[in-house]
Amino acid sequence: MLVIADWLASLGLERYAERFVANDIDERALPHLGDADLRELGLSLGHRRVLLAAIGRLRPAAEAPPPPASPSMPAVSAERRQLTVMFCDLVGSTELAHRLDP
């Protein structure tokens, strides 16, 4: 059984142990925590990233969820790509095209 206080201490985040216990976060709740949950608990950005990476290592590879979509950008199936168009006009190309078989 995973003891949250010990696990947080192993990550160097023992200062958050009381917050986790006060919010009833145990090993069953860990896989369901997201960035917004950790922000609500008062974790800094760096500590949230460390904790989310550690939670990801707790999950078996088959259970790993897909990365969350960015809230500012809706998920779309199309993508924007650069396109370069080049036009060349060769002197006498029209006459040459009429003489040769395309």
C-alpha positions as CSV (number, residue, x, y, z in Angstrom):
1,M,0.0,0.0,0.0
2,L,1.3,3.4,-1.0
3,V,1.5,5.9,1.9
4,I,1.0,9.4,0.4
5,A,3.2,11.2,2.9
6,D,6.1,8.8,2.3
7,W,5.6,9.0,-1.5
8,L,5.6,12.8,-1.5
9,A,8.7,12.8,0.7
10,S,10.5,10.5,-1.8
11,L,9.8,13.2,-4.4
12,G,10.9,16.1,-2.1
13,L,7.4,17.4,-1.9
14,E,6.6,16.4,1.7
15,R,5.4,19.9,2.4
16,Y,2.1,19.0,0.6
17,A,1.4,15.9,2.6
18,E,-1.1,17.6,5.0
19,R,-3.0,19.1,2.0
20,F,-3.3,15.6,0.4
21,V,-4.5,14.1,3.7
22,A,-6.9,16.9,4.3
23,N,-8.4,16.4,0.9
24,D,-8.7,12.6,1.2
25,I,-6.2,12.0,-1.6
26,D,-4.8,8.5,-1.4
27,E,-3.3,5.9,-3.9
28,R,-6.8,5.4,-5.4
29,A,-7.2,9.1,-6.1
30,L,-3.7,9.8,-7.4
31,P,-4.3,8.4,-11.0
32,H,-7.3,10.7,-11.4
33,L,-5.5,14.0,-10.4
34,G,-4.9,16.5,-13.1
35,D,-3.1,19.8,-13.4
36,A,-6.2,21.8,-12.3
37,D,-6.6,19.6,-9.2
38,L,-3.0,20.2,-8.1
39,R,-3.3,23.9,-8.8
40,E,-6.4,24.0,-6.6
41,L,-4.3,22.3,-3.8
42,G,-1.8,25.2,-4.1
43,L,1.1,23.4,-5.8
44,S,3.5,25.6,-7.9
45,L,3.8,24.9,-11.6
46,G,7.2,23.1,-11.2
47,H,5.9,20.9,-8.4
48,R,2.7,20.1,-10.4
49,R,4.9,18.9,-13.3
50,V,7.1,16.8,-11.0
51,L,4.0,15.3,-9.4
52,L,2.2,14.6,-12.6
53,A,5.3,12.8,-14.0
54,A,5.6,10.7,-10.9
55,I,1.9,9.8,-11.1
56,G,2.4,8.8,-14.7
57,R,5.2,6.4,-13.6
58,L,2.8,4.8,-11.1
59,R,0.4,3.8,-13.9
60,P,1.0,0.7,-16.1
61,A,1.7,1.6,-19.7
62,A,-1.6,0.1,-20.8
63,E,-3.6,2.4,-18.5
64,A,-1.8,5.6,-19.5
65,P,-4.4,8.2,-20.6
66,P,-3.9,10.3,-23.7
67,P,-2.4,13.7,-23.1
68,P,-5.1,16.3,-22.3
69,A,-6.1,18.7,-25.0
70,S,-5.0,22.3,-24.4
71,P,-8.0,24.3,-23.0
72,S,-7.1,27.3,-25.1
73,M,-7.0,25.4,-28.4
74,P,-9.9,23.1,-29.4
75,A,-8.9,19.7,-30.8
76,V,-9.3,19.6,-34.6
77,S,-8.4,17.0,-37.1
78,A,-7.0,19.5,-39.7
79,E,-3.6,21.1,-39.5
80,R,-2.0,24.1,-41.0
81,R,1.0,23.6,-43.3
82,Q,3.3,25.9,-45.2
83,L,3.0,25.8,-48.9
84,T,5.6,27.1,-51.4
85,V,4.5,27.8,-55.0
86,M,7.1,28.5,-57.7
87,F,6.3,29.7,-61.1
88,C,8.8,29.6,-64.0
89,D,8.3,31.0,-67.4
90,L,10.8,29.7,-69.9
91,V,11.4,31.7,-73.1
92,G,9.8,29.8,-76.0
93,S,8.1,27.2,-73.8
94,T,4.8,27.6,-75.5
95,E,6.2,26.9,-78.9
96,L,8.2,24.0,-77.5
97,A,5.0,22.6,-75.9
98,H,3.2,22.6,-79.2
99,R,6.0,20.8,-81.0
100,L,6.5,18.1,-78.4
101,D,4.0,15.5,-77.2
102,P,3.0,16.1,-73.6
